[in-house]
Amino acid sequence: MEHEEIIQRAKNFLATQRIASLATAKDNFPWIVDLFYVSDESYNLYFLISKNSKTWSNIEENKNIAVTIDAHAGDASRQKNIQIKGIAKTLTKEELESVIDSFEVVFPDLVDETDSVSDFKGSNDDRFIKIIPENIFFRDSEAFEGRHEIVLS
């Protein structure tokens, strides 16, 4: 399989999944949580995280993170997952509006009369976190053998 086809498969996989396991650490103690996410064409991931959470506290102290997104196939011959090592950062105002729009499209059930992600529009609230990948590994057992590293330019 050609490298470009693997890259496209990885982007499609990221775009079709909705939950990622985000691992953080503070004082040498790891913490992992499953969260909703959206992604972009550069493999950046965006999460909505409560400022009162252990995850937020960990990221404030240590920006290094790891993420796994898994299709949870019950059959080893159909494994499909992505592992990412990266850095967490808060969003710019421009990024914030775009990410909120993406969340509203992908997760319409998060938008209701009382608690809407659109409440963040125009605010300087930085509950959204951007994960910038440093290393990405993709496995798609139906398409190719082993794990493929996606080299970021």
PAVO-870437 format. One record per atom (N, C-alpha, C): residue in one letter; y, x, z. Coordinates in pm, whole numbers, plus 50000, padded with zeros to 5 digits. Atoms other than C-alpha are relative to their C-alpha. Layout:
<nodes>
aYXZ;...
</nodes>
This chain:
<nodes>
m498825008550000;m500005000050000;m501245008950000;e498754992450013;e503445012949905;e500864998650126;h499134999749883;h505915022550178;h501014988449998;e499005010750011;e508524997650050;e499394986350031;e500675012849972;e506004969050069;e499754998650150;i500215000249855;i505174978450430;i501324996850072;i498685002749942;i508894978750514;i500364985249986;q499685014250021;q509334944050363;q499134991050087;r500895007749914;r506284930750549;r500485000450145;a499504998649863;a507724944350876;a501244991350021;k498795008249988;k511094927550814;k499654985150000;n500445014150002;n509364894650727;n499384996150133;f500645002749872;f507284897051043;f501054998050109;l498945001349901;l510374902751259;l500754986749985;a499235012150027;a512144873351094;a499234987350032;t500785012249978;t509274849051150;t499504998550143;q500415001049860;q508454856751513;q501204995850084;r498905005149918;r510504842451800;r500055005950140;i500054994949864;i509394859252124;i499595014749998;a500304985849988;a509404896152212;a499845003550147;s500114994649864;s508304914952521;s500945011950009;l498994989749982;l511244936152637;l499725007550129;a500294991649883;a510474965152871;a501235008250036;t498904992249946;t513154980853089;t499485007850121;a500394992749879;a513065004853383;a501245003450081;k498924996249909;k515205012153687;k499365007450116;d500534991949890;d514595039053948;d498525003049981;n501384996650034;n511335047853771;n499014988450015;f500875011649990;f509965012253809;f500154991649873;p499935007750124;p509114994553481;p500044985050027;w499905014649994;w509824957653418;w499874994849858;i500165005650133;i508754936353124;i500144984950007;v499775014450005;v509754901053024;v499944995349855;d500015006050134;d509184878252725;d501294992149982;l498725006450028;l512424866452565;l500094995549855;f499685004050136;f513634847752259;f500895010649938;y499154990250068;y515234870051997;y500274995449857;v499765000550144;v516774870951651;v500175014549955;s499914986450053;s516844901351423;s500875000249875;d499254998550124;d518804915151131;d499245009349906;e500664991850104;e517954935250818;e499845014650040;s500084986149955;s518434968251004;s499055001650119;y500965000149889;y515714959751259;y500664999050137;n499365002249870;n518294953851532;n499504986650055;l500435012249934;l517134927651783;l501104995550095;y498975005749915;y519404904251978;y499354990350099;f500585008049893;f518474888552312;f501114993450080;l499125006849905;l520174863352540;l499395002350138;i500534996149869;i519754876552897;i500974995950109;s499165003949888;s521064862453221;s500555012350072;k499384988949926;k523524885453398;k499445001450141;n500574999749865;n521744876853724;n498545004550001;s501434996650009;s518354889053601;s499745014750030;k500454986249978;k516404920353687;k500125007849869;t499904993450130;t516344928253313;t501425004949976;w498594996250019;w520164928353294;w500365011850091;s499714989449904;s520414949853607;s499385013249955;n500664987950048;n517894974653466;n500755006149882;i499304995150119;i519754977353135;i501355006150036;e498734994249957;e523054983553313;e499825014450047;e500264986549948;e521485014253476;e499345009149897;n500804992050093;n519175025653195;n499924992649867;k499925006650131;k519875016652830;k498755001949914;n501234997750076;n516475029552710;n499024988550020;i500895011649993;i514115001052627;i498805002049907;a501115001050094;a510834993252455;a499764985249976;v500255013850039;v509914961352271;v498664999349927;t501205003050078;t506624947152148;t500114985649954;i500085013450057;i506364917251918;i498624998949939;d501415001050037;d502814905151864;d499714985849953;a500395013250052;a501394876751655;a498824994250077;h501085004449912;h498554873951912;h498814994249925;a501225004050071;a495664871451668;a498815002550090;g501204998549919;g492364866051842;g498965008949935;d500944992350079;d490634886851576;d500615013849972;a499474986350018;a491054924951566;a500305003149855;s499754997350142;s490944924251186;s501284993249951;r498775006850038;r494084902651186;r501175003550092;q498914995849913;q496284921951429;q501295002049921;k498684997850060;k499974921551349;k500995001450114;n499024998049894;n502594936851577;n500965011149963;i498974989750014;i505694958251599;i500295005550139;q499564993349878;q506544983551868;q501305007249968;i498684993950021;i510134995351904;i500415007450126;k499334992649893;k511725022152118;k501465000549958;g498605000150039;g515485019252130;g500975000150116;i498884999949905;i518805016352307;i500614986050005;a499345013149983;a520384984652449;a501505001950010;k498544999849987;k524084977652412;k500544985949993;t499355013050010;t526484948652445;t500594998649860;l499525002850135;l527904932352134;l501515000249991;t498585001650028;t531324934251976;t500274985149981;k499665014150022;k533204901251937;k499494994949865;e500445004050133;e532354900851566;e498484997849999;e501465001549993;e528654906451634;e499634987650081;l500315011249912;l528704880351910;l500024986749925;e499905012850073;e529854851851684;e498854998549901;s501105000550096;s527264860551419;s498664997550068;v501265001649927;v524444863151673;v499884985950058;i500025013749947;i525394830051835;i499644990449888;d500345008550114;d525284813651492;d498515001049967;s501424997950029;s521834828851431;s499124993250105;f500775006549894;f520554816851770;f500014984949982;e499925014550017;e521794781551699;e499124995149885;v500845003750113;v519944781051365;v498525001450036;v501404997049971;v516704796751490;v499484992050119;f500415006949878;f516634779351830;f500864987650025;p499165011749981;p518244745151789;p499754992950134;d500295006349872;d516504733652109;d500785006250115;l499154994049896;l518724757752307;l501384993750001;v498685006050013;v521714737452194;v499914985350041;d499925013949958;d522314705352390;d501374997550062;e498675003649949;e525204687152556;e500435008350121;t499634993649875;t525054706752881;t499995015249995;d500134985549998;d524064742452796;d499805005149859;s500064995850139;s524874754352449;s500335014749985;v499664986050027;v524784789952321;v501375000949936;s498684999550062;s527934780552131;s501125000450105;d499014998549893;d529724779952470;d500495014450009;f499624986049994;f529814817852431;f501005003849890;k499104996850110;k531874816452109;k501425001750051;g498624997649963;g535304831252152;g500175005850139;s499894994349866;s534494843352501;s499685014849993;n500324985849994;n534114879152605;n498755002050085;d501224999749921;d530834870952780;d498955008449929;d500924991050066;d528354898452709;d498574998250049;r501395002649962;r525084881652802;r499045002949886;f500864996550113;f523784889552456;f499885015249994;i500274985750008;i522184923652421;i499475003249860;k500474995050129;k521644942852098;k499085011850026;i500924988849991;i518644965752071;i500085007649868;i499914991550118;i519204994451829;i498755008849998;p501264992550002;p515835008951726;p500205014949971;e500094985850031;e515145046151732;e498685003049929;n501324998650061;n511425043951647;n499394986149984;i500675012750027;i509505015051490;i498605002949947;f501364999050048;f505755012151446;f499504985949969;f500465013150047;f504194983351251;f498515000649971;r501435001350028;r500554972551241;r499774986349935;d500395012350068;d499254946750995;d498595002249947;s501394996950031;s495464948950994;s499494993049874;e500405006950122;e495174924150707;e500475007449875;a499394993750117;a497314945650477;a499695015049988;f500244985550005;f496614982050573;f499365004550131;e500674994749880;e494725003750821;e501005007250089;g499214992549904;g496265017851135;g501404994650020;r498635003249965;r499845017651246;r500915008249911;h499094993250093;h502715026551012;h501365001950068;e498664997749947;e505925043051133;e501024996849893;i498905003150092;i509045029050972;i501145009650035;v498974989949979;v511515057350935;v501364993849972;l498655005650014;l515095046350992;l500915010649940;s499124990250064;s517705062750771;s501345000950068;
</nodes>
